[in-house]
């Protein structure tokens, strides 16, 4: 996250008129207080709750994310036999309240998930 702050600093140093927005997709990483400390002109987020919170610091807008169904259609057949792997930040176990429970539930499904 320090590299984001450093990059913003350099953008502003080289282009003082630049307008910088931070797209907040995960308010728990690195945390709203860290996100709020960035030298940005505004925030974009896919969470109404986070937009409301960040709007106390700088202009913020809720921008829902969506995928084009045709563009993102799966073209390969689904492999029911797995194996399946959870790929994500190890910090998620500490910051995502329901992650461990969801992974354990997935482990107990008919498709399984090895933990």
C-alpha positions in Angstrom: 0.0 0.0 0.0 3.0 2.3 0.6 3.7 2.0 -3.1 0.2 3.5 -3.9 0.9 6.5 -1.7 4.4 6.9 -3.4 2.9 6.6 -6.9 0.3 9.3 -6.1 3.0 11.5 -4.7 5.0 11.2 -8.0 1.9 11.7 -10.1 1.2 15.0 -8.3 4.9 16.0 -8.3 5.1 15.6 -12.1 1.5 16.8 -12.9 0.3 19.2 -10.2 -3.1 19.6 -12.0 -3.8 15.8 -12.0 -7.0 14.6 -10.4 -6.6 11.3 -8.5 -9.3 8.9 -7.6 -8.8 5.7 -5.5 -11.0 2.7 -6.4 -11.7 1.0 -3.1 -12.7 -2.6 -3.8 -11.8 -3.9 -0.4 -12.2 -1.6 2.6 -10.6 -4.1 4.9 -7.3 -4.1 3.0 -5.5 -2.1 4.1 -8.3 -0.6 6.1 -10.4 2.6 5.8 -8.0 4.7 7.9 -5.1 3.9 5.6 -7.3 4.5 2.5 -8.4 7.8 4.0 -4.8 8.9 4.4 -4.1 8.8 0.7 -3.7 12.1 -1.1 -6.6 11.7 -3.5 -9.3 13.9 -4.8 -12.1 11.3 -4.4 -13.0 7.7 -4.1 -14.9 5.2 -6.2 -16.2 2.0 -4.6 -18.6 -0.9 -5.2 -20.1 -0.6 -1.7 -22.8 1.9 -0.8 -21.7 1.7 2.9 -18.0 2.4 2.0 -19.0 5.3 -0.3 -21.0 6.8 2.6 -18.0 6.5 5.0 -15.4 7.7 2.5 -17.6 10.7 1.6 -16.8 12.1 5.0 -13.2 12.6 3.8 -13.5 13.4 0.1 -16.1 13.1 -2.7 -17.1 9.5 -3.1 -19.3 7.6 -5.5 -20.8 4.1 -5.6 -20.0 2.5 -8.9 -21.5 -1.0 -9.1 -19.3 -3.6 -10.8 -20.8 -5.7 -13.5 -19.7 -8.2 -16.1 -21.1 -8.6 -19.6 -22.7 -12.0 -19.6 -21.7 -12.8 -23.1 -18.1 -11.4 -22.8 -17.5 -13.3 -19.5 -19.3 -16.5 -20.5 -17.4 -19.7 -19.7 -16.4 -21.5 -22.9 -14.8 -24.5 -21.3 -16.8 -27.4 -19.8 -17.3 -27.4 -16.1 -15.1 -30.1 -14.4 -17.2 -31.4 -11.5 -14.4 -33.7 -10.3 -12.2 -30.7 -9.2 -9.8 -30.3 -7.5 -10.6 -26.7 -6.5 -8.4 -24.2 -4.9 -9.1 -21.0 -3.0 -6.8 -18.2 -4.2 -6.7 -15.1 -2.2 -4.7 -13.0 0.2 -3.8 -14.8 3.4 -4.8 -11.6 5.2 -8.4 -12.5 4.2 -8.5 -15.1 7.0 -8.0 -12.3 9.5 -10.0 -9.5 7.7 -12.9 -11.3 6.1 -15.4 -12.1 8.9 -17.0 -15.1 7.1 -14.2 -16.4 4.9 -13.2 -19.3 7.1 -16.8 -20.4 7.6 -17.5 -20.2 3.9 -14.4 -22.3 3.1 -15.4 -24.9 5.7 -18.9 -25.0 4.2 -17.4 -25.5 0.7 -15.3 -28.3 2.1 -18.4 -30.1 3.2 -20.2 -29.8 -0.2 -20.6 -32.7 -2.6 -17.9 -31.0 -4.8 -15.6 -30.6 -1.8 -12.7 -28.3 -1.2 -9.4 -29.5 0.3 -8.2 -27.3 3.1 
